[in-house]
Every structure is written in structure tokens, then in C-alpha cells.
């Protein structure tokens, strides 16, 4: 069974989640991370880290893709 796994990408003051996200991807989990769009955070599915770019406050965000929520 595939489980959706939603997690905010880390900034310098938060717990590092890269290893956790990597492991979830390796396990075949659906991973979605947020992107700031105006006043909202929209979650996008990622398959790997290559689809991320520096966004709001320099936090890595998905560069488009499938919306998960």
C-alpha cells in the first residue's frame, strides 16, 4: 500500500528532513512538499530532488508538478 507522506522542506532553523524524504521515496511512498503561492502553501508531489528550486526565504520548493491537496 502506498501512503501519502507530506512534509515541509527544511530551512536552516528546522530539523533536516532530506534523509527522511529520501528514504520515503526509496520505499515507494508518495512524497509531497509545499510551495508558497501568494498567501497559500500548495503541496506538490516530488519524485526526486532535481525538481526543487530555491523559493520563499531560500527554502527549496517544487518547480511545478502534480498538486496533491
N, C-alpha and C positions, 0 to 999 in steps of 0.2 A: 504494500500500500504506500502510495506517495503522499507525503504530508507537506502542506504549505508551511514554510518557515519564513517569518517576517522579522527582519532585524535592521535597525538603523546602522548605517556605515559609521565607523568611528571617527571622531575628531581627536585632537591631541589631549583633551581632558577627559575622555571616556575610556572605558575598557576596550582593549583591542579585540576586534571580532573577526579579523581576517582568517585566522586558523579555523574558527568555528564555521564560518561561511564556506571555506574550502572543503572542510570535512562533510558538511551537509551536501554540497554539490557532488562530491565523490560518492556519497551514499545514494545519489539519485533523487534527493529532495528538491522540491521547488523552492527556490530562494528568491525573495523579493526585497528590494531596498528602496527607500524613498528618494524622491526628487522634489525639491521645493518648486512649486508652480504658483506664483502670486502669493496668496495667503495660505495655500494648501500644501499638503505633502501627498504626493501621488506615488503609490508603490508600483515598481516595475520589476518584472522577472529578469533575473540575470542568469546566464549560463557559465560565465567566467568573468574575470576582472577586466578583460580587454574592452568591455563596453562602458566602462566608467570614465568620467571626466571630472575635473575639478569644478565644483559648483558653489553654492551658497556657503560663505565663510570658509572656502577652500576645502570643504568636505567632498569626498568623492561621491558622485551621483551617476545613475544610469543615464546614458545618452539615447533615450527613447526605448522602444521595445514594447512588449506586451504588458498592459496595465493589469494589475492583479486585484485591485479593490476599487 
